[in-house]
Amino acid sequence: MDGFAPQYSANQIVRAIHQDQLYLFLGSAFITVGIVSAAFSLLRRKLDPLLLWLALFAFLYGARLWIDTNLVRLELPATPFFRDLRVALGYIVPIPAFYFFKASGFLGRWASYVVSSISVIFLALFFATFLLGPRDVLDTINDIVVVGGIVVLAFRTVRRRTPGPDYVVLRTGVLVFAAFVLYSNVAGAVGHYIKLEPFGFAFFLGCLGYVAARQTLQRQAQLRDIQKELEVARRMQLSILPAGFPESRNFRVAARYLPMTAVAGDFYDFLVGDDDQAGLLIADVSGHGVPAALIASMVKMAATAQRSSASDPALLLTGMNAALCGNTQQQFVTAAYVHLDSASGHLSYSAAGHPPMLLMRKGEVTAVEENGLILAAFSFSAYTNASCKLEPGDRLLLYTDGILEAANSAQEEFGRDRLKALLQECSTLSHTETADRIMAKVQSWAASQEDDLTVLVCDHAWSS
């Protein structure tokens, strides 16, 4: 069986395992670190070059450590290719190492030129080994380049002044590893090589692991704090929403609100609520999360300040726009407001860039639309009212665009036509059941919730 490793006795294999068991373990550990680092990098939304270079560095280092052990040598075919591979592998291990230190900022502003030049040299040594076979001159060039690169790395690491305990730990790991590498290369050059470098690499990985674990714990603590703050913000936002429409002889109102995140930009309020009048406001702030929620609280204050204009929707929106303009950090607001007067049988409606209100009367659904420009965008915005007769038995539906834009897995939006049909289907249900049915239907339609969902259902009843 020419070209293949001869058969060895069990005693020889056991002896090889005993001699190299520590290096076999370290090689396995380094390869595992490489695979885990690569997996973490690939699982992130954006590839992390630091993790990728660390993964390649650790994997190649572990593979080289394995291939240098007596046990693996016994098992590999005794061919020139595997002989050259064992030597050549040592020349390319430093390439991802230097790219890792470059990505981590240890090598300074000239890092790109230095690392690129070093990489060309190491690649040349790698291919030269397969072309010419192992040569002492190639080892000498490798030792000179590695020692020079390590000296530069150590110098840059010592000079760099970055505050924080994490950097101190990383710097210690880099310097210890650099010292072991220097010793191994210098000792190998004079013929007294002792395999200590893997222990320096293990110490370096341990420092990285310590920093990673510490930062993970810190992020978890920060996340808990953020979650607590979001919960407080959620409770505060819910507190600005009315608990319910006041008891009324002529109006029944149901509100349903489902934010996409803990806090959101949808808002509604009842500016008027008694036996004969109802003033219903609904608004939607652009964006999501905390910024939108903060603007929503400003919308409430702006609306409250215009309560004296509650019977005139256009005048109310004009006043709100004046209060919000220049104060919303380039976030805008759509809004709709309807005023209902049961005594006079009059309905007035106005909106600012908001989806039209739906009116169901005697089983027929029509859209009531009278839109001006969105709020907080232009100080010169003007609004007008749409007026019509209010009849007993009328049902009104106000909603935010999250209802219409809810999309299924085929990216088909729920849309206005489905909302109209659904409102007709609910003609025999109460106002609360109708609000619940709409929210449930939209949630079941949507593949995922991509926006806040809010609906107001108002029934105008017969006067008693």
Secondary structure, 3 states (H helix, E strand, C coil): CCCCCCCCCHHHHHHHHHHHHHHHHHHHHHHHHHHHHHHHHHHCCCCCHHHHHHHHHHHHHHHHHHHCCHHHHHHCCCCHHHHHHHHHHHHHCHHHHHHHHHHCCCCCCCHHHHHHHHHHHHHHHHHHHHHHCCCHHHHHHHHHHHHHHHHHHHHHHHHCCCCCHHHHHHHHHHHHHHHHHHHHHHHHHCCCCCCCHHHHHHHHHHHHHHHHHHHHHHHHHHHHHHHHHHHHHHHHHHHHCCCCCCCCCCEEEEEEEECCCCCCCEEEEEEEECCCEEEEEEEEECCCHHHHHHHHHHHHHHHHHCHHHCCCHHHHHHHHHHHHCCCCCCCCEEEEEEEEECCCCEEEEEEECCCCEEEEECCEEEEECCEECCECCCCCCCCCCEEEECCCCCEEEEECHHHHHCECCCCCECHHHHHHHHHHHCCCCCHHHHHHHHHHHHHHHCCCCCCCEEEEEEEECCCC
